[in-house]
Amino acid sequence: MVEQSIEFRYDTQLLLEGENLDEDDIRDYIMEHFEGDCLLVVGDEDLIKLHFHTNRPWEILEYMRSMGEIYDIVVEDMDRQSRGLKG
């Protein structure tokens, strides 16, 4: 059996509440400054939902917090999940 390697280990999800938020600007900044994949940034000027696979979720949390209040934060370890362990 060959073990499959996960390039970006942490599935990071959160909600960002703020003012004058721009999902395109947030998406572009993340793509330019952070390594990861499966980026999803959706919402409006008051509320954004983020989903991102990365090896450094704390950096994403710090960036998003700089723009407003973050909540409903979920960081799951996909490597552990792939081995049948709790994430």
N, CA, C and O of each residue as an XYZ file, in Angstrom:
348
protein
N       0.834     -1.187      0.000
C       0.000      0.000      0.000
C       0.878      1.249      0.000
O       1.790      1.375      0.817
N       0.600      2.167     -0.916
C       1.356      3.407     -1.029
C       0.603      4.503     -0.289
O      -0.587      4.725     -0.515
N       1.327      5.187      0.606
C       0.700      6.295      1.326
C       0.714      7.531      0.453
O       1.731      7.865     -0.154
N      -0.409      8.200      0.392
C      -0.512      9.416     -0.389
C      -0.110     10.601      0.479
O      -0.587     10.760      1.602
N       0.766     11.415     -0.059
C       1.229     12.592      0.667
C       0.260     13.754      0.424
O      -0.204     13.967     -0.696
N      -0.030     14.482      1.468
C      -0.885     15.660      1.365
C       0.024     16.874      1.344
O       0.762     17.130      2.296
N      -0.035     17.618      0.253
C       0.862     18.772      0.101
C       0.544     19.870      1.112
O       1.444     20.436      1.732
N      -0.740     20.163      1.268
C      -1.159     21.194      2.224
C      -2.039     20.531      3.267
O      -3.143     20.078      2.966
N      -1.553     20.478      4.471
C      -2.080     19.598      5.520
C      -3.353     20.092      6.200
O      -4.203     19.283      6.572
N      -3.497     21.398      6.367
C      -4.576     21.918      7.209
C      -5.699     22.557      6.389
O      -5.481     23.502      5.631
N      -6.883     22.022      6.562
C      -8.100     22.581      5.982
C      -8.547     23.687      6.939
O      -8.966     23.412      8.064
N      -8.455     24.926      6.489
C      -8.719     26.086      7.335
C      -9.992     26.776      6.855
O     -10.116     27.139      5.685
N     -10.937     26.951      7.782
C     -12.210     27.587      7.445
C     -12.556     28.596      8.531
O     -12.275     28.382      9.710
N     -13.167     29.692      8.117
C     -13.592     30.696      9.094
C     -14.561     31.670      8.463
O     -14.731     31.717      7.244
N     -15.188     32.443      9.326
C     -16.007     33.579      8.910
C     -15.313     34.851      9.381
O     -14.767     34.901     10.483
N     -15.339     35.867      8.544
C     -14.766     37.173      8.851
C     -15.880     38.196      8.784
O     -16.561     38.326      7.767
N     -16.057     38.915      9.868
C     -17.042     39.995      9.908
C     -16.291     41.312      9.981
O     -15.400     41.478     10.814
N     -16.644     42.244      9.116
C     -15.965     43.534      9.105
C     -16.755     44.549      8.303
O     -17.957     44.394      8.086
N     -16.063     45.588      7.867
C     -16.687     46.646      7.076
C     -15.894     46.841      5.794
O     -14.664     46.775      5.789
N     -16.615     47.082      4.716
C     -15.987     47.340      3.417
C     -15.039     46.227      2.984
O     -13.983     46.489      2.409
N     -15.420     44.990      3.264
C     -14.600     43.843      2.862
C     -14.755     43.619      1.355
O     -15.821     43.867      0.792
N     -13.709     43.159      0.722
C     -13.731     42.893     -0.715
C     -13.192     41.487     -0.954
O     -12.000     41.234     -0.778
N     -14.069     40.578     -1.353
C     -13.660     39.180     -1.506
C     -12.572     39.026     -2.567
O     -11.694     38.175     -2.420
N     -12.608     39.823     -3.627
C     -11.584     39.726     -4.668
C     -10.219     40.159     -4.138
O      -9.210     39.511     -4.419
N     -10.183     41.252     -3.373
C      -8.921     41.720     -2.798
C      -8.350     40.691     -1.823
O      -7.145     40.438     -1.817
N      -9.209     40.103     -1.006
C      -8.766     39.092     -0.038
C      -8.218     37.871     -0.772
O      -7.147     37.369     -0.431
N      -8.946     37.396     -1.769
C      -8.516     36.233     -2.558
C      -7.160     36.512     -3.212
O      -6.251     35.685     -3.137
N      -7.025     37.669     -3.846
C      -5.780     38.014     -4.535
C      -4.610     38.092     -3.552
O      -3.519     37.608     -3.849
N      -4.833     38.700     -2.385
C      -3.763     38.824     -1.390
C      -3.311     37.442     -0.912
O      -2.113     37.180     -0.807
N      -4.260     36.574     -0.626
C      -3.912     35.237     -0.143
C      -3.140     34.468     -1.212
O      -2.133     33.830     -0.906
N      -3.597     34.522     -2.451
C      -2.909     33.810     -3.529
C      -1.481     34.315     -3.724
O      -0.583     33.548     -4.070
N      -1.285     35.610     -3.500
C       0.020     36.213     -3.702
C       0.980     35.985     -2.525
O       2.192     35.908     -2.729
N       0.454     35.876     -1.296
C       1.311     35.876     -0.114
C       1.367     34.568      0.677
O       2.213     34.429      1.560
N       0.493     33.613      0.385
C       0.442     32.374      1.171
C       0.459     31.163      0.257
O      -0.119     31.186     -0.830
N       1.128     30.098      0.703
C       1.130     28.849     -0.048
C      -0.069     28.015      0.366
O      -0.371     27.890      1.553
N      -0.749     27.444     -0.621
C      -1.887     26.592     -0.329
C      -2.684     26.315     -1.583
O      -2.279     26.679     -2.687
N      -3.835     25.659     -1.401
C      -4.716     25.389     -2.528
C      -6.153     25.317     -2.054
O      -6.443     25.473     -0.867
N      -7.048     25.078     -3.003
C      -8.487     24.971     -2.737
C      -9.042     26.228     -2.059
O      -9.871     26.137     -1.154
N      -8.584     27.382     -2.497
C      -9.029     28.642     -1.893
C     -10.443     28.981     -2.330
O     -10.776     28.938     -3.515
N     -11.262     29.316     -1.354
C     -12.615     29.794     -1.591
C     -12.838     30.998     -0.679
O     -12.717     30.898      0.542
N     -13.164     32.131     -1.288
C     -13.463     33.360     -0.549
C     -14.775     33.887     -1.113
O     -14.829     34.333     -2.259
N     -15.825     33.836     -0.310
C     -17.134     34.305     -0.777
C     -17.786     35.167      0.297
O     -17.549     34.987      1.492
N     -18.608     36.102     -0.154
C     -19.325     36.926      0.808
C     -19.632     38.290      0.242
O     -19.750     38.482     -0.968
N     -19.759     39.232      1.157
C     -20.075     40.603      0.772
C     -19.224     41.556      1.602
O     -18.245     41.139      2.221
N     -19.593     42.830      1.616
C     -18.748     43.821      2.299
C     -18.773     43.708      3.817
O     -17.958     44.336      4.492
N     -19.702     42.912      4.372
C     -19.811     42.773      5.825
C     -19.399     41.401      6.360
O     -19.029     41.278      7.528
N     -19.461     40.364      5.508
C     -19.201     38.996      5.969
C     -18.562     38.179      4.847
O     -19.071     38.126      3.728
N     -17.442     37.547      5.170
C     -16.704     36.711      4.221
C     -16.532     35.326      4.819
O     -16.229     35.185      6.004
N     -16.728     34.294      3.987
C     -16.403     32.920      4.365
C     -15.137     32.538      3.623
O     -15.022     32.742      2.414
N     -14.188     31.980      4.365
C     -12.926     31.543      3.792
C     -12.760     30.040      3.975
O     -13.082     29.491      5.029
N     -12.254     29.386      2.939
C     -11.857     27.976      2.990
C     -10.524     27.909      2.269
O     -10.398     28.411      1.152
N      -9.506     27.283      2.906
C      -8.161     27.268      2.326
C      -7.372     26.106      2.900
O      -7.415     25.854      4.105
N      -6.653     25.398      2.042
C      -5.750     24.337      2.487
C      -4.341     24.916      2.534
O      -3.861     25.458      1.538
N      -3.678     24.808      3.679
C      -2.363     25.401      3.873
C      -1.589     24.614      4.924
O      -2.167     23.816      5.662
N      -0.289     24.839      4.986
C       0.523     24.244      6.048
C       0.734     25.213      7.206
O       1.303     24.844      8.233
N       0.274     26.453      7.039
C       0.494     27.484      8.061
C      -0.816     28.230      8.358
O      -0.937     29.418      8.061
N      -1.783     27.534      8.937
C      -3.087     28.165      9.157
C      -3.029     29.389     10.063
O      -3.846     30.298      9.919
N      -2.099     29.425     10.973
C      -1.992     30.571     11.892
C      -1.720     31.859     11.136
O      -2.144     32.925     11.580
N      -1.020     31.792     10.000
C      -0.762     32.994      9.211
C      -2.044     33.501      8.549
O      -2.264     34.709      8.455
N      -2.878     32.584      8.095
C      -4.162     32.961      7.504
C      -5.058     33.590      8.570
O      -5.713     34.602      8.320
N      -5.081     32.985      9.758
C      -5.892     33.536     10.848
C      -5.426     34.948     11.199
O      -6.249     35.840     11.404
N      -4.125     35.150     11.267
C      -3.579     36.460     11.602
C      -3.950     37.498     10.531
O      -4.356     38.614     10.856
N      -3.808     37.126      9.274
C      -4.159     38.042      8.182
C      -5.647     38.401      8.221
O      -6.010     39.575      8.158
N      -6.490     37.396      8.324
C      -7.930     37.655      8.324
C      -8.336     38.484      9.534
O      -9.208     39.345      9.425
N      -7.727     38.242     10.671
C      -8.042     39.004     11.890
C      -7.680     40.467     11.733
O      -8.285     41.327     12.373
N      -6.706     40.759     10.892
C      -6.302     42.155     10.683
C      -7.392     42.976      9.997
O      -7.324     44.205      9.978
N      -8.400     42.298      9.432
C      -9.462     43.006      8.713
C     -10.789     43.025      9.441
O     -11.738     43.658      8.977
N     -10.876     42.343     10.571
C     -12.143     42.320     11.295
C     -12.154     41.196     12.308
O     -11.108     40.686     12.711
N     -13.340     40.824     12.705
C     -13.508     39.764     13.705
C     -13.655     38.421     12.996
O     -14.453     38.280     12.069
N     -12.869     37.428     13.448
C     -12.989     36.093     12.878
C     -13.691     35.186     13.890
O     -13.504     35.313     15.100
N     -14.506     34.265     13.358
C     -15.214     33.320     14.225
C     -15.596     32.094     13.421
O     -15.335     32.021     12.221
N     -16.217     31.130     14.089
C     -16.511     29.826     13.485
C     -15.262     29.259     12.818
O     -15.306     28.788     11.681
N     -14.156     29.314     13.543
C     -12.862     28.877     13.021
C     -12.752     27.360     13.136
O     -12.989     26.776     14.193
N     -12.383     26.740     12.010
C     -12.157     25.299     11.978
C     -10.823     25.063     11.281
O     -10.611     25.523     10.159
N      -9.926     24.344     11.950
C      -8.668     23.933     11.344
C      -8.572     22.430     11.534
O      -8.422     21.940     12.653
N      -8.660     21.695     10.417
C      -8.632     20.242     10.479
C      -7.357     19.728      9.835
O      -6.927     20.220      8.791
N      -6.762     18.734     10.471
C      -5.538     18.113      9.986
C      -5.916     16.995      9.009
O      -6.312     15.907      9.425
N      -5.792     17.270      7.719
C      -6.205     16.304      6.702
C      -5.274     15.099      6.640
O      -5.687     14.027      6.195
N      -4.032     15.253      7.075
C      -3.111     14.111      7.123
C      -3.605     13.087      8.148
O      -3.634     11.889      7.866
N      -3.988     13.556      9.327
C      -4.532     12.649     10.350
C      -5.807     11.983      9.847
O      -6.007     10.784     10.043
N      -6.663     12.758      9.201
C      -7.918     12.199      8.680
C      -7.640     11.118      7.654
O      -8.325     10.095      7.629
N      -6.631     11.336      6.795
C      -6.329     10.348      5.757
C      -5.821      9.033      6.354
O      -5.886      7.986      5.710
N      -5.316      9.097      7.585
C      -4.849      7.888      8.269
C      -5.937      7.307      9.187
O      -5.676      6.401      9.979
N      -7.157      7.844      9.066
C      -8.280      7.312      9.836
C      -8.340      7.803     11.269
O      -9.038      7.220     12.099
N      -7.608      8.878     11.568
C      -7.606      9.444     12.914
C      -8.499     10.672     12.936
O      -8.826     11.230     11.889
N      -8.891     11.089     14.124
C      -9.687     12.318     14.232
C      -8.820     13.503     13.862
O      -7.653     13.590     14.247
N      -9.429     14.437     13.089
C      -8.687     15.589     12.550
C      -8.403     16.626     13.577
O      -7.789     17.647     13.269
